[in-house]
Amino acid sequence: MADVTAKDEKKTPVKKAPAKKVAEKADSAAPKKTAPAKAKVQAEAPAAKPAEPKKPAPKKHAAKKMAQPTGSVNVYSLDGKVEKSIQLPQVFSTQFRPDMIRRAVKSARANRRQPYGPAPRAGMRHSVSWPGKGRGMARTPRLLHGGGKGAEVPNTPGGRRAHPPRPEKDWTEKINRKEKRMALHSALSAVGKSDIVRARGHRIPDAMTVPLVVSDDFESLFDKITSDYKKENQRPAYTKEATKVLEALGLANELTRAKDGIHQRAGRGKTRGRRLKKPSSILFVVNDPVKARKCLGNIPGVDIVAPTRLNVELLAPGGDAGRLTVFTEKALQILGGE
């Protein structure tokens, strides 16, 4: 039996563990020296910065939108040449609000409207009578000694109106002060946009900058024309000479448009002192409108005003913004100062 067991032991080989696994087991069996967890975290983490105080969030109502910077325009001399470029005042960068402009124009027209109506006794100034029932006649007042002719009631000749306009009617329309100011600033900003000016129908050269700014020599145009004609001992032709200056500035097509657009009004207005209708043309903003009116007042469709007297109706006739406007350099400075 002893021999058999010895043979069996020789036949069954003993499985040995790989060298790597034996080494791993030896390493795991050996105790590891590890640093405390807190010390390891302190060594790895950098030094913490002191906490900064939190800034308070800005209030919504305190935040204001900054206006966009305005563009520059050319300053033209009386012969149409570019002298220099200047920056437009900040008011020309206002947001364009056509709804506010129309509201302001409508309010200005309504507040300027004069109440009207018939006289209290209009159509009732007759001696009339009615014979009464039972005669086969309508109950219409009849003129005394008029052969039965009716009077006073609306269905008779010369009688009163059925539903006349009332003089006591209030036509005014209120507009807030801030809305009115916003409409004026918006109308000024539309004057400085060439696409809006062209869309309104004005004919201007492609290279022209709007609003059209001319040198301060334009203010002394009246004196210049007067002195030139005094030398020749002739009567000054103010409109003729002023038109030559405007043509040199490139506004000949605009003057022709305004002149050809004059036409006769339709309706009863022809008999009430307003026979002709004229299209709105150039608006001149000058420091001395009295002298400028002597030179430019007879040109069709032209208006002359001082910078302190500007309003929405002049800048946007009929509520349509973008009127072609000519500023003198001095008037533009006054406008920017206000």
C-alpha positions in Angstrom: 0.0 0.0 0.0 2.9 2.2 0.8 4.2 1.8 -2.7 0.8 2.6 -4.3 0.5 5.9 -2.4 4.0 6.9 -3.4 3.2 6.3 -7.1 -0.1 8.4 -6.9 1.8 11.2 -5.4 4.3 11.2 -8.3 1.5 11.1 -10.9 -0.6 14.1 -9.6 1.6 17.3 -10.0 1.2 20.1 -7.4 -0.2 23.4 -8.9 1.9 26.4 -8.0 0.5 30.0 -7.9 2.0 32.5 -10.5 4.8 34.6 -9.3 2.8 37.9 -9.8 -0.2 36.8 -7.7 2.2 35.6 -4.9 3.9 38.9 -4.9 0.5 40.7 -4.7 -0.6 38.6 -1.8 2.7 39.3 -0.1 2.2 43.0 -0.6 -1.4 43.0 0.7 -0.3 41.0 3.7 2.3 43.6 4.6 0.8 46.5 6.7 0.7 49.8 4.7 1.6 53.1 6.4 -1.0 55.7 5.3 -1.2 59.3 6.3 -4.4 60.5 8.1 -7.2 61.6 5.7 -7.4 65.1 7.0 -3.7 65.7 6.5 -3.9 64.3 2.9 -6.8 66.6 2.0 -4.9 69.7 3.4 -1.8 68.8 1.4 -3.7 68.4 -1.9 -6.2 71.3 -1.6 -4.7 74.8 -2.2 -5.1 77.6 0.3 -8.7 78.9 0.2 -9.2 82.6 -0.7 -11.1 84.9 1.6 -14.8 85.2 0.5 -15.5 88.5 -1.3 -18.6 90.5 -0.2 -21.5 90.1 -2.6 -22.5 93.1 -4.6 -26.2 94.1 -4.4 -28.1 93.4 -7.6 -29.0 96.7 -9.5 -32.6 97.7 -9.4 -34.6 97.3 -12.6 -36.0 100.8 -12.6 -32.6 102.3 -12.1 -31.1 100.8 -15.3 -31.3 103.1 -18.3 -30.7 102.3 -21.9 -27.9 104.2 -23.4 -28.8 106.1 -26.6 -27.1 105.1 -29.7 -24.4 107.5 -31.0 -25.7 109.8 -33.6 -24.2 110.0 -37.1 -22.4 112.8 -38.8 -23.6 115.0 -41.6 -22.0 117.3 -44.2 -22.1 121.1 -44.0 -22.7 122.6 -47.4 -21.8 126.0 -48.7 -24.1 128.2 -50.8 -22.6 126.9 -54.0 -23.3 123.2 -53.0 -19.8 122.2 -52.0 -19.0 120.2 -48.8 -17.2 122.4 -46.3 -16.9 119.9 -43.4 -18.6 117.3 -41.4 -20.3 117.7 -38.0 -21.9 115.5 -35.4 -25.7 115.6 -35.1 -27.2 116.4 -31.6 -28.3 113.6 -29.4 -32.0 114.2 -30.1 -31.6 112.8 -33.6 -30.9 109.3 -32.1 -34.4 109.1 -30.5 -36.4 106.0 -31.3 -38.8 106.4 -34.3 -42.4 106.3 -33.1 -44.8 106.9 -36.0 -47.8 106.1 -33.7 -46.8 108.8 -31.2 -46.3 111.3 -34.0 -49.7 110.8 -35.5 -51.3 111.0 -32.1 -49.6 114.4 -31.4 -50.6 115.8 -34.9 -54.2 114.7 -34.4 -54.4 116.3 -31.0 -52.9 119.6 -32.2 -55.4 119.7 -35.1 -58.4 118.9 -32.8 -57.3 121.5 -30.2 -57.0 124.2 -32.9 -60.5 123.4 -34.3 -63.0 126.2 -33.8 -66.5 125.2 -32.7 -69.3 126.0 -35.1 -73.0 125.7 -35.5 -76.2 127.6 -36.7 -77.6 130.6 -35.1 -80.3 129.8 -32.4 -83.1 131.1 -34.6 -81.8 130.0 -38.0 -84.6 128.8 -40.3 -87.2 129.9 -37.8 -87.6 133.5 -38.7 -91.1 133.3 -40.2 -94.6 134.2 -39.3 -96.4 130.8 -39.6 -99.7 129.2 -38.6 -101.5 125.9 -39.0 -105.2 125.9 -39.7 -105.8 122.7 -37.6 -107.2 119.3 -38.2 -110.1 118.3 -40.4 -109.0 120.2 -43.5 -107.1 117.5 -45.3 -103.8 119.2 -44.9 -100.5 118.0 -43.5 -99.5 119.4 -40.1 -96.8 121.5 -41.5 -96.5 125.2 -40.4 -97.7 127.5 -43.2 -96.6 131.0 -44.0 -99.1 133.7 -43.3 -100.3 135.1 -46.6 -98.1 132.6 -48.3 -100.7 130.6 -50.1 -100.2 127.5 -48.0 -96.5 127.3 -48.4 -94.7 125.4 -45.7 -91.9 126.9 -43.6 -89.6 126.4 -40.5 -89.6 122.6 -40.4 -86.6 120.7 -42.0 -88.7 119.3 -44.9 -89.5 122.8 -46.2 -87.4 125.3 -48.3 -85.6 127.7 -45.9 -86.4 125.7 -42.9 -84.1 124.7 -40.0 -81.6 121.8 -40.3 -82.6 118.5 -38.9 -79.5 117.7 -36.9 -77.1 120.7 -37.1 -73.6 120.8 -35.6 -73.7 122.1 -32.0 -71.4 125.0 -31.0 -71.1 123.7 -27.5 -69.5 120.4 -28.6 -66.0 119.9 -27.2 -63.5 118.9 -30.0 -60.3 118.9 -27.9 -58.2 115.8 -27.5 -55.9 115.5 -24.5 -52.2 114.3 -24.9 -49.7 113.9 -22.0 -46.8 116.2 -21.8 -44.3 113.4 -22.0 -46.0 111.9 -25.0 -45.9 115.3 -26.8 -42.2 115.7 -26.1 -41.5 112.1 -27.2 -43.4 112.8 -30.5 -41.4 115.9 -31.2 -38.1 114.1 -30.6 -39.2 111.2 -32.7 -40.2 113.5 -35.6 -36.7 115.1 -35.4 -35.0 111.7 -35.5 -37.1 110.8 -38.6 -35.8 114.0 -40.3 -32.3 112.5 -40.1 -33.2 109.2 -41.8 -32.8 109.3 -45.6 -35.0 106.3 -46.3 -38.0 107.8 -44.4 -37.5 111.2 -46.2 -37.5 109.5 -49.6 -40.5 107.3 -48.7 -42.4 110.5 -48.0 -41.9 111.5 -51.6 -39.1 114.1 -51.4 -36.6 114.1 -54.2 -33.1 114.4 -53.0 -29.7 113.4 -54.5 -28.3 110.0 -53.5 -25.1 111.5 -52.0 -26.9 114.1 -49.9 -26.9 113.7 -46.1 -30.0 114.5 -44.2 -31.0 116.7 -42.5 -29.4 119.1 -45.0 -27.1 121.5 -43.0 -25.9 124.7 -44.7 -23.3 127.2 -43.5 -24.3 130.3 -41.6 -23.9 132.3 -44.8 -27.4 131.2 -45.6 -28.6 133.4 -42.7 -27.2 136.5 -44.4 -28.7 135.6 -47.8 -31.2 138.4 -47.6 -28.6 141.0 -46.9 -26.3 139.6 -49.7 -29.1 139.8 -52.3 -30.0 143.3 -51.2 -26.5 144.6 -51.4 -25.9 143.0 -54.9 -29.0 144.6 -56.4 -28.3 148.0 -54.8 -25.1 148.2 -56.8 -27.0 147.7 -60.0 -29.7 150.1 -58.8 -32.5 147.5 -59.4 -35.3 146.1 -57.3 -34.0 142.9 -55.5 -35.4 139.6 -56.9 -35.2 137.7 -53.6 -37.1 134.6 -54.6 -35.2 134.2 -57.9 -31.8 134.5 -56.2 -32.8 132.2 -53.4 -34.0 129.6 -55.9 -30.5 129.6 -57.5 -28.9 128.8 -54.2 -31.4 125.9 -53.6 -30.7 124.5 -57.1 -26.9 124.6 -56.4 -27.6 122.6 -53.2 -29.3 119.9 -55.4 -32.9 120.6 -54.5 -34.1 121.5 -58.1 -36.2 118.3 -58.4 -37.8 118.9 -55.0 -38.8 122.5 -56.1 -40.3 121.1 -59.3 -42.3 118.4 -57.4 -43.9 121.0 -55.2 -44.7 123.4 -58.0 -46.2 120.7 -60.2 -48.2 119.3 -57.3 -50.4 122.4 -56.9 -54.0 121.5 -57.9 -57.5 122.7 -57.3 -59.4 121.4 -54.3 -62.5 119.2 -54.7 -65.7 120.2 -53.0 -67.1 123.3 -51.3 -63.7 124.4 -50.1 -63.1 126.1 -53.4 -65.7 128.8 -52.4 -64.4 129.2 -48.9 -61.0 130.8 -49.4 -59.0 127.6 -49.9 -59.2 126.9 -53.6 -55.8 125.3 -54.1 -53.9 122.5 -52.4 -50.1 122.6 -52.2 -47.8 119.7 -51.2 -45.5 120.2 -48.3 -42.0 120.8 -49.5 -38.8 122.0 -47.7 -38.8 123.1 -44.0 -36.1 125.8 -43.3 -35.0 126.0 -39.7 -33.0 129.3 -39.3 -32.1 131.6 -36.5 -33.8 134.7 -38.1 -37.0 133.6 -39.9 -38.1 137.1 -40.6 -35.4 137.8 -43.2 -35.4 134.3 -44.5 -39.2 134.5 -45.2 -38.6 137.5 -47.5 -36.4 135.3 -49.7 -38.0 131.9 -49.4 -41.6 132.7 -48.4 -43.0 132.7 -52.0 -41.6 129.2 -52.9 -44.5 126.7 -53.1 -44.7 124.3 -50.1 -42.0 126.0 -48.1 -42.1 126.7 -44.3 -39.6 128.8 -42.3 -39.3 128.5 -38.5 -36.9 129.2 -35.7 -35.4 126.2 -33.9 -37.2 127.2 -30.7 -40.6 127.2 -32.4 -40.4 123.7 -34.0 -43.5 121.5 -33.5 -44.7 118.1 -34.7 -47.0 119.5 -37.4 -44.2 121.3 -39.2 -41.8 118.2 -39.0 -44.5 115.7 -40.0 -47.4 117.4 -41.9 -50.5 115.3 -41.8 -48.8 112.9 -39.4 -46.4 111.6 -42.1 -42.9 111.8 -40.6 -39.7 112.5 -42.6 -40.1 116.0 -44.0 -37.1 117.3 -45.9 -35.5 119.8 -43.5 -32.7 122.4 -44.0 -30.8 123.6 -40.9 -28.3 126.3 -40.7 -25.3 125.4 -38.6 -26.2 128.0 -36.0 -29.8 126.7 -35.7 -28.5 123.1 -35.3 -26.3 124.2 -32.5 -29.2 125.9 -30.7 -31.2 122.8 -31.2 -28.5 120.7 -29.6 -28.2 123.0 -26.7 -31.8 122.6 -25.8 
